Amino acid sequence: QVQLVESGGGLVQAGGSLRLSCVASGRAFTRYNMAWFRQAPAKEREFVAAISRSGDMTSYTDSVKGRFTISRDNAKNTVYLQMNALKPEDTAVYYCAADFRGTIATMTELDEYDHWGQGTQVTVSS
């Protein structure tokens, strides 16, 4: 089992930046693909970004490409999401997720992830 704790959310004006962090405890961090998902009010949870176990492969949803960067520090058991040029439509609860069994081909798929954090609120004002 792995436990995930997110931090770094908050209120920011459009065009601003935030960096989310997710610290993992429990089983070996390097065994997990890691991802960020988000859920806006009255909407389904959606994929934002993912990073492979070694950190050499990343994937992003189209709406955040060029603005968000996912990274991981395996020595610190931490995955990050740097969010720049934020827009009001980025407002959501952001969740960190860990996938033990999946492959690089499936790391964008919500159903692959079996460990989730509690979420951190990101609010972007216009």
Solvent accessible surface area in square Angstrom, and as a share of the most:
residue,aa,sasa,rsa
1,Q,131,0.58
2,V,9,0.05
3,Q,98,0.43
4,L,12,0.06
5,V,91,0.52
6,E,7,0.03
7,S,61,0.39
8,G,37,0.35
9,G,29,0.28
10,G,29,0.28
11,L,132,0.66
12,V,26,0.15
13,Q,136,0.61
14,A,51,0.39
15,G,55,0.53
16,G,22,0.21
17,S,57,0.37
18,L,34,0.17
19,R,133,0.48
20,L,0,0.00
21,S,21,0.14
22,C,0,0.00
23,V,77,0.44
24,A,4,0.03
25,S,56,0.36
26,G,60,0.57
27,R,105,0.38
28,A,48,0.37
29,F,6,0.03
30,T,68,0.40
31,R,122,0.44
32,Y,1,0.00
33,N,0,0.00
34,M,1,0.00
35,A,0,0.00
36,W,0,0.00
37,F,1,0.00
38,R,15,0.05
39,Q,60,0.26
40,A,24,0.19
41,P,112,0.70
42,A,118,0.92
43,K,136,0.58
44,E,152,0.68
45,R,74,0.27
46,E,81,0.36
47,F,31,0.13
48,V,0,0.00
49,A,0,0.00
50,A,0,0.00
51,I,5,0.02
52,S,4,0.02
53,R,67,0.24
54,S,83,0.54
55,G,27,0.26
56,D,107,0.55
57,M,87,0.39
58,T,61,0.36
59,S,31,0.20
60,Y,47,0.18
61,T,37,0.22
62,D,115,0.60
63,S,66,0.43
64,V,0,0.00
65,K,116,0.49
66,G,88,0.85
67,R,30,0.11
68,F,6,0.03
69,T,74,0.43
70,I,5,0.03
71,S,47,0.30
72,R,31,0.11
73,D,43,0.22
74,N,48,0.25
75,A,102,0.79
76,K,135,0.57
77,N,49,0.25
78,T,9,0.05
79,V,0,0.00
80,Y,34,0.13
81,L,0,0.00
82,Q,57,0.25
83,M,0,0.00
84,N,63,0.32
85,A,50,0.39
86,L,2,0.01
87,K,82,0.35
88,P,56,0.35
89,E,124,0.55
90,D,1,0.00
91,T,36,0.21
92,A,2,0.01
93,V,41,0.23
94,Y,0,0.00
95,Y,34,0.13
96,C,0,0.00
97,A,0,0.00
98,A,1,0.00
99,D,1,0.00
100,F,62,0.26
101,R,176,0.64
102,G,7,0.07
103,T,77,0.45
104,I,83,0.42
105,A,90,0.70
106,T,34,0.20
107,M,4,0.02
108,T,52,0.30
109,E,83,0.37
110,L,67,0.33
111,D,134,0.69
112,E,54,0.24
113,Y,11,0.04
114,D,59,0.31
115,H,31,0.14
116,W,76,0.27
117,G,9,0.09
118,Q,114,0.51
119,G,12,0.12
120,T,18,0.11
121,Q,88,0.39
122,V,0,0.00
123,T,46,0.27
124,V,8,0.04
125,S,43,0.28
126,S,133,0.86
